[in-house]
Amino acid sequence: MGNSIGNGPRDKLDEIDRHIINALRADGRVAFAQLAEQLKVSPGMIRQRYNRLVDLGYLKVVAVTNPLMMGKRTMAMIGVRTDGSKMLDVANKLIKFDEVVYIVVVSGRYDIMIEVFCQDHEDLLQFMTEKLAKVDGVRETESFMYLKIVKEIYF
């Protein structure tokens, strides 16, 4: 992502583009031929549309792993308060930590929200005390341990 909110692509999507995107969201491995049959167009057209959507940044092709299967048993959202002038510097330092999988600069009580995946509670404690707390500009943190993931989608 990396963009500020509201600075996305300006090209308009039509119904075929939307159908391709929704079908791929449901099953990222759906065949172009199957999509073409549903839309009554050629597979070549689907391939061209798909490539255009990737080139314009509407689609990003990635493998999504299951953190639990990868041994990450402890997940948390952490609110970070920073020294105001160091907010973006802190965010850029947090990028380097393997435990951090999501960073967003926000308004409100916190300046930055991060999502972290750790092996266990001890690993999370070590991350918070040995890494996060030592980042210059971090003033305060509050962690929210995940108890159960009820809904998870990839928009």
Rosetta constraint file for C-alpha pairs under 8 A:
AtomPair CA 3 CA 7 HARMONIC 6.47 0.50
AtomPair CA 3 CA 8 HARMONIC 7.39 0.50
AtomPair CA 9 CA 56 HARMONIC 6.97 0.50
AtomPair CA 9 CA 57 HARMONIC 7.34 0.50
AtomPair CA 9 CA 58 HARMONIC 7.76 0.50
AtomPair CA 13 CA 17 HARMONIC 5.66 0.50
AtomPair CA 13 CA 18 HARMONIC 6.52 0.50
AtomPair CA 14 CA 18 HARMONIC 6.28 0.50
AtomPair CA 15 CA 19 HARMONIC 6.05 0.50
AtomPair CA 16 CA 20 HARMONIC 6.22 0.50
AtomPair CA 16 CA 39 HARMONIC 7.36 0.50
AtomPair CA 17 CA 21 HARMONIC 6.21 0.50
AtomPair CA 17 CA 49 HARMONIC 6.83 0.50
AtomPair CA 17 CA 50 HARMONIC 7.98 0.50
AtomPair CA 17 CA 53 HARMONIC 7.77 0.50
AtomPair CA 18 CA 22 HARMONIC 6.06 0.50
AtomPair CA 19 CA 23 HARMONIC 5.97 0.50
AtomPair CA 20 CA 24 HARMONIC 6.12 0.50
AtomPair CA 20 CA 35 HARMONIC 7.09 0.50
AtomPair CA 20 CA 46 HARMONIC 7.73 0.50
AtomPair CA 20 CA 50 HARMONIC 7.40 0.50
AtomPair CA 21 CA 25 HARMONIC 6.12 0.50
AtomPair CA 21 CA 59 HARMONIC 7.58 0.50
AtomPair CA 22 CA 26 HARMONIC 6.33 0.50
AtomPair CA 23 CA 27 HARMONIC 6.17 0.50
AtomPair CA 23 CA 28 HARMONIC 7.50 0.50
AtomPair CA 23 CA 30 HARMONIC 7.25 0.50
AtomPair CA 23 CA 35 HARMONIC 7.81 0.50
AtomPair CA 24 CA 28 HARMONIC 4.32 0.50
AtomPair CA 24 CA 29 HARMONIC 6.99 0.50
AtomPair CA 24 CA 30 HARMONIC 6.50 0.50
AtomPair CA 25 CA 154 HARMONIC 7.35 0.50
AtomPair CA 25 CA 155 HARMONIC 7.35 0.50
AtomPair CA 30 CA 34 HARMONIC 6.97 0.50
AtomPair CA 30 CA 35 HARMONIC 7.40 0.50
AtomPair CA 31 CA 35 HARMONIC 6.50 0.50
AtomPair CA 32 CA 36 HARMONIC 6.02 0.50
AtomPair CA 32 CA 43 HARMONIC 5.52 0.50
AtomPair CA 32 CA 46 HARMONIC 6.00 0.50
AtomPair CA 32 CA 47 HARMONIC 6.61 0.50
AtomPair CA 33 CA 37 HARMONIC 6.16 0.50
AtomPair CA 33 CA 42 HARMONIC 7.58 0.50
AtomPair CA 33 CA 43 HARMONIC 5.01 0.50
AtomPair CA 34 CA 38 HARMONIC 6.32 0.50
AtomPair CA 35 CA 39 HARMONIC 6.21 0.50
AtomPair CA 35 CA 43 HARMONIC 7.55 0.50
AtomPair CA 35 CA 46 HARMONIC 7.19 0.50
AtomPair CA 36 CA 40 HARMONIC 5.61 0.50
AtomPair CA 36 CA 41 HARMONIC 4.91 0.50
AtomPair CA 36 CA 42 HARMONIC 5.40 0.50
AtomPair CA 36 CA 43 HARMONIC 5.10 0.50
AtomPair CA 36 CA 45 HARMONIC 7.76 0.50
AtomPair CA 36 CA 46 HARMONIC 6.24 0.50
AtomPair CA 37 CA 41 HARMONIC 6.55 0.50
AtomPair CA 37 CA 42 HARMONIC 7.64 0.50
AtomPair CA 41 CA 45 HARMONIC 6.73 0.50
AtomPair CA 41 CA 46 HARMONIC 7.61 0.50
AtomPair CA 42 CA 46 HARMONIC 6.72 0.50
AtomPair CA 43 CA 47 HARMONIC 6.18 0.50
AtomPair CA 44 CA 48 HARMONIC 6.18 0.50
AtomPair CA 45 CA 49 HARMONIC 6.08 0.50
AtomPair CA 46 CA 50 HARMONIC 5.92 0.50
AtomPair CA 47 CA 51 HARMONIC 6.13 0.50
AtomPair CA 48 CA 52 HARMONIC 6.12 0.50
AtomPair CA 49 CA 53 HARMONIC 6.12 0.50
AtomPair CA 50 CA 54 HARMONIC 6.28 0.50
AtomPair CA 51 CA 55 HARMONIC 6.05 0.50
AtomPair CA 52 CA 56 HARMONIC 6.03 0.50
AtomPair CA 53 CA 57 HARMONIC 6.19 0.50
AtomPair CA 53 CA 58 HARMONIC 5.13 0.50
AtomPair CA 53 CA 59 HARMONIC 5.67 0.50
AtomPair CA 54 CA 58 HARMONIC 5.86 0.50
AtomPair CA 54 CA 59 HARMONIC 4.70 0.50
AtomPair CA 54 CA 60 HARMONIC 6.08 0.50
AtomPair CA 54 CA 61 HARMONIC 7.95 0.50
AtomPair CA 65 CA 69 HARMONIC 7.90 0.50
AtomPair CA 65 CA 70 HARMONIC 7.47 0.50
AtomPair CA 66 CA 70 HARMONIC 6.35 0.50
AtomPair CA 67 CA 71 HARMONIC 6.42 0.50
AtomPair CA 67 CA 72 HARMONIC 5.09 0.50
AtomPair CA 67 CA 73 HARMONIC 7.31 0.50
AtomPair CA 67 CA 117 HARMONIC 7.30 0.50
AtomPair CA 68 CA 72 HARMONIC 5.07 0.50
AtomPair CA 68 CA 73 HARMONIC 5.49 0.50
AtomPair CA 71 CA 119 HARMONIC 5.94 0.50
AtomPair CA 72 CA 117 HARMONIC 5.74 0.50
AtomPair CA 72 CA 118 HARMONIC 5.08 0.50
AtomPair CA 72 CA 119 HARMONIC 4.38 0.50
AtomPair CA 72 CA 120 HARMONIC 6.95 0.50
AtomPair CA 73 CA 117 HARMONIC 7.50 0.50
AtomPair CA 73 CA 118 HARMONIC 6.47 0.50
AtomPair CA 73 CA 119 HARMONIC 5.36 0.50
AtomPair CA 73 CA 120 HARMONIC 5.56 0.50
AtomPair CA 74 CA 117 HARMONIC 5.97 0.50
AtomPair CA 74 CA 118 HARMONIC 5.10 0.50
AtomPair CA 74 CA 119 HARMONIC 5.95 0.50
AtomPair CA 74 CA 120 HARMONIC 5.00 0.50
AtomPair CA 74 CA 121 HARMONIC 6.22 0.50
AtomPair CA 74 CA 124 HARMONIC 7.26 0.50
AtomPair CA 74 CA 145 HARMONIC 7.52 0.50
AtomPair CA 74 CA 146 HARMONIC 7.35 0.50
AtomPair CA 75 CA 115 HARMONIC 7.38 0.50
AtomPair CA 75 CA 116 HARMONIC 5.67 0.50
AtomPair CA 75 CA 117 HARMONIC 4.56 0.50
AtomPair CA 75 CA 118 HARMONIC 6.13 0.50
AtomPair CA 75 CA 145 HARMONIC 6.11 0.50
AtomPair CA 75 CA 146 HARMONIC 5.50 0.50
AtomPair CA 76 CA 115 HARMONIC 5.81 0.50
AtomPair CA 76 CA 116 HARMONIC 5.43 0.50
AtomPair CA 76 CA 117 HARMONIC 6.76 0.50
AtomPair CA 76 CA 143 HARMONIC 6.44 0.50
AtomPair CA 76 CA 144 HARMONIC 5.34 0.50
AtomPair CA 76 CA 145 HARMONIC 4.32 0.50
AtomPair CA 76 CA 146 HARMONIC 5.33 0.50
AtomPair CA 77 CA 113 HARMONIC 6.83 0.50
AtomPair CA 77 CA 114 HARMONIC 5.67 0.50
AtomPair CA 77 CA 115 HARMONIC 4.47 0.50
AtomPair CA 77 CA 116 HARMONIC 6.38 0.50
AtomPair CA 77 CA 143 HARMONIC 5.89 0.50
AtomPair CA 77 CA 144 HARMONIC 5.12 0.50
AtomPair CA 77 CA 145 HARMONIC 6.57 0.50
AtomPair CA 77 CA 146 HARMONIC 7.51 0.50
AtomPair CA 78 CA 113 HARMONIC 5.66 0.50
AtomPair CA 78 CA 114 HARMONIC 5.23 0.50
AtomPair CA 78 CA 115 HARMONIC 6.29 0.50
AtomPair CA 78 CA 116 HARMONIC 7.64 0.50
AtomPair CA 78 CA 141 HARMONIC 6.57 0.50
AtomPair CA 78 CA 142 HARMONIC 5.55 0.50
AtomPair CA 78 CA 143 HARMONIC 4.28 0.50
AtomPair CA 78 CA 144 HARMONIC 6.02 0.50
AtomPair CA 79 CA 110 HARMONIC 5.56 0.50
AtomPair CA 79 CA 111 HARMONIC 7.47 0.50
AtomPair CA 79 CA 112 HARMONIC 6.02 0.50
AtomPair CA 79 CA 113 HARMONIC 4.64 0.50
AtomPair CA 79 CA 114 HARMONIC 6.59 0.50
AtomPair CA 79 CA 141 HARMONIC 5.47 0.50
AtomPair CA 79 CA 142 HARMONIC 5.16 0.50
AtomPair CA 79 CA 143 HARMONIC 6.34 0.50
AtomPair CA 80 CA 110 HARMONIC 5.51 0.50
AtomPair CA 80 CA 111 HARMONIC 5.96 0.50
AtomPair CA 80 CA 112 HARMONIC 5.08 0.50
AtomPair CA 80 CA 113 HARMONIC 6.04 0.50
AtomPair CA 80 CA 114 HARMONIC 7.68 0.50
AtomPair CA 80 CA 138 HARMONIC 6.86 0.50
AtomPair CA 80 CA 139 HARMONIC 7.54 0.50
AtomPair CA 80 CA 140 HARMONIC 5.93 0.50
AtomPair CA 80 CA 141 HARMONIC 4.55 0.50
AtomPair CA 80 CA 142 HARMONIC 6.75 0.50
AtomPair CA 81 CA 109 HARMONIC 7.71 0.50
AtomPair CA 81 CA 110 HARMONIC 4.99 0.50
AtomPair CA 81 CA 111 HARMONIC 5.18 0.50
AtomPair CA 81 CA 112 HARMONIC 6.69 0.50
AtomPair CA 81 CA 138 HARMONIC 6.18 0.50
AtomPair CA 81 CA 139 HARMONIC 5.51 0.50
AtomPair CA 81 CA 140 HARMONIC 5.05 0.50
AtomPair CA 81 CA 141 HARMONIC 6.15 0.50
AtomPair CA 82 CA 86 HARMONIC 6.58 0.50
AtomPair CA 82 CA 87 HARMONIC 5.61 0.50
AtomPair CA 82 CA 90 HARMONIC 7.46 0.50
AtomPair CA 82 CA 111 HARMONIC 6.37 0.50
AtomPair CA 82 CA 112 HARMONIC 7.94 0.50
AtomPair CA 82 CA 137 HARMONIC 5.36 0.50
AtomPair CA 82 CA 138 HARMONIC 4.58 0.50
AtomPair CA 82 CA 139 HARMONIC 5.00 0.50
AtomPair CA 82 CA 140 HARMONIC 6.94 0.50
AtomPair CA 83 CA 87 HARMONIC 6.41 0.50
AtomPair CA 83 CA 137 HARMONIC 5.18 0.50
AtomPair CA 83 CA 138 HARMONIC 6.60 0.50
AtomPair CA 83 CA 139 HARMONIC 6.38 0.50
AtomPair CA 86 CA 90 HARMONIC 6.01 0.50
AtomPair CA 86 CA 137 HARMONIC 5.58 0.50
AtomPair CA 87 CA 91 HARMONIC 6.36 0.50
AtomPair CA 87 CA 111 HARMONIC 6.84 0.50
AtomPair CA 87 CA 112 HARMONIC 7.67 0.50
AtomPair CA 87 CA 137 HARMONIC 7.22 0.50
AtomPair CA 88 CA 92 HARMONIC 6.15 0.50
AtomPair CA 88 CA 105 HARMONIC 7.97 0.50
AtomPair CA 89 CA 93 HARMONIC 6.28 0.50
AtomPair CA 89 CA 137 HARMONIC 7.92 0.50
AtomPair CA 90 CA 94 HARMONIC 6.22 0.50
AtomPair CA 90 CA 135 HARMONIC 6.91 0.50
AtomPair CA 90 CA 136 HARMONIC 7.10 0.50
AtomPair CA 90 CA 137 HARMONIC 6.22 0.50
AtomPair CA 90 CA 138 HARMONIC 6.94 0.50
AtomPair CA 91 CA 95 HARMONIC 6.58 0.50
AtomPair CA 91 CA 103 HARMONIC 7.15 0.50
AtomPair CA 91 CA 105 HARMONIC 7.51 0.50
AtomPair CA 91 CA 112 HARMONIC 7.14 0.50
AtomPair CA 92 CA 96 HARMONIC 7.56 0.50
AtomPair CA 93 CA 97 HARMONIC 7.82 0.50
AtomPair CA 93 CA 135 HARMONIC 7.38 0.50
AtomPair CA 94 CA 100 HARMONIC 7.02 0.50
AtomPair CA 94 CA 103 HARMONIC 7.88 0.50
AtomPair CA 94 CA 132 HARMONIC 7.72 0.50
AtomPair CA 95 CA 100 HARMONIC 6.86 0.50
AtomPair CA 95 CA 103 HARMONIC 7.57 0.50
AtomPair CA 96 CA 100 HARMONIC 7.97 0.50
AtomPair CA 99 CA 116 HARMONIC 5.12 0.50
AtomPair CA 99 CA 117 HARMONIC 5.25 0.50
AtomPair CA 99 CA 118 HARMONIC 6.02 0.50
AtomPair CA 99 CA 127 HARMONIC 7.71 0.50
AtomPair CA 100 CA 114 HARMONIC 6.58 0.50
AtomPair CA 100 CA 115 HARMONIC 5.81 0.50
AtomPair CA 100 CA 116 HARMONIC 4.45 0.50
AtomPair CA 100 CA 117 HARMONIC 6.66 0.50
AtomPair CA 101 CA 114 HARMONIC 7.46 0.50
AtomPair CA 101 CA 115 HARMONIC 5.71 0.50
AtomPair CA 101 CA 116 HARMONIC 5.71 0.50
AtomPair CA 101 CA 117 HARMONIC 7.05 0.50
AtomPair CA 102 CA 114 HARMONIC 5.45 0.50
AtomPair CA 102 CA 115 HARMONIC 5.01 0.50
AtomPair CA 102 CA 116 HARMONIC 7.24 0.50
AtomPair CA 103 CA 112 HARMONIC 6.97 0.50
AtomPair CA 103 CA 113 HARMONIC 5.86 0.50
AtomPair CA 103 CA 114 HARMONIC 4.53 0.50
AtomPair CA 103 CA 115 HARMONIC 6.65 0.50
AtomPair CA 104 CA 112 HARMONIC 5.68 0.50
AtomPair CA 104 CA 113 HARMONIC 5.41 0.50
AtomPair CA 104 CA 114 HARMONIC 6.54 0.50
AtomPair CA 105 CA 111 HARMONIC 5.81 0.50
AtomPair CA 105 CA 112 HARMONIC 4.42 0.50
AtomPair CA 105 CA 113 HARMONIC 6.48 0.50
AtomPair CA 106 CA 110 HARMONIC 6.79 0.50
AtomPair CA 106 CA 111 HARMONIC 5.30 0.50
AtomPair CA 106 CA 112 HARMONIC 5.56 0.50
AtomPair CA 106 CA 113 HARMONIC 6.99 0.50
AtomPair CA 107 CA 111 HARMONIC 6.03 0.50
AtomPair CA 118 CA 123 HARMONIC 5.78 0.50
AtomPair CA 118 CA 124 HARMONIC 5.61 0.50
AtomPair CA 119 CA 123 HARMONIC 5.78 0.50
AtomPair CA 119 CA 124 HARMONIC 7.49 0.50
AtomPair CA 120 CA 124 HARMONIC 6.38 0.50
AtomPair CA 121 CA 125 HARMONIC 6.15 0.50
AtomPair CA 122 CA 126 HARMONIC 6.17 0.50
AtomPair CA 123 CA 127 HARMONIC 6.15 0.50
AtomPair CA 124 CA 128 HARMONIC 6.16 0.50
AtomPair CA 125 CA 129 HARMONIC 6.10 0.50
AtomPair CA 126 CA 130 HARMONIC 5.41 0.50
AtomPair CA 126 CA 131 HARMONIC 7.34 0.50
AtomPair CA 127 CA 131 HARMONIC 5.13 0.50
AtomPair CA 127 CA 132 HARMONIC 6.20 0.50
AtomPair CA 128 CA 132 HARMONIC 4.86 0.50
AtomPair CA 128 CA 133 HARMONIC 5.90 0.50
AtomPair CA 129 CA 133 HARMONIC 5.30 0.50
AtomPair CA 129 CA 134 HARMONIC 7.28 0.50
AtomPair CA 130 CA 134 HARMONIC 6.43 0.50
AtomPair CA 131 CA 135 HARMONIC 6.68 0.50
AtomPair CA 132 CA 138 HARMONIC 7.59 0.50
AtomPair CA 133 CA 138 HARMONIC 6.56 0.50
AtomPair CA 134 CA 138 HARMONIC 7.59 0.50
